[in-house]
Structures are given as C-alpha cells and as structure tokens.
C-alpha cells in the first residue's frame, strides 16, 4: 500500500497535515524533502495521484489473485464517493 500525506519538517520533527488512516503501527515510511522553490505543486499532486493509482491497481491484482473480489456495484459506489462522481 502507498499512502501519501503531506507535512512540514520543522525543528527536527515532521508534522503531518493529517493522521494516516488504515496504517499499522511501526509501518515503514520514506521521507522525501522537497525544495519549495523548485517544485510545481500541480505536478507534485499529479505524481502523488499516479503513485496512488499504481498502488490501487496493485492491491486490486492481489485481491484477484487471492479470490477477494466484490460486486461491481460496490466498486462503482466506492469510486463515486471517493471522486465525487454523481450516479
């Protein structure tokens, strides 16, 4: 699973903008420091979205391989809620 949460590094500590959900205690993390003068926020958001999409595809394949499937109606409803799509 890939979960991206933005935050700020200040005074030797990382302060997250939100608390992670569905993440187990002592999960491994990677921390990337960004130079605010060289990062285009829209391109960063696109990259994060792509990483989360790849993680979602990977999770879906793992679920298929272990016969953990769900009805298509449930999937459609979840995507509509997640992305604000009206039915």
C-alpha positions, 0 to 999 in steps of 0.5 A: 500500500502507498499512502501519501500525506503531506507535512512540514519538517520543522525543528527536527520533527515532521508534522503531518497535515493529517493522521494516516488512516488504515496504517499499522503501527511501526509501518515503514515510511520514506521521507522525501524533502522537497525544495519549495522553490523548485517544485510545481505543486500541480505536478507534485499532486499529479505524481502523488495521484499516479503513485496512488493509482499504481498502488490501487491497481496493485492491491486490486491484482492481489485481491484477484489473485487471492479470490477477494473480489466484490460486486461491481456495484460496490466498486462503482459506489466506492469510486463515486464517493471517493471522486465525487462522481454523481450516479 
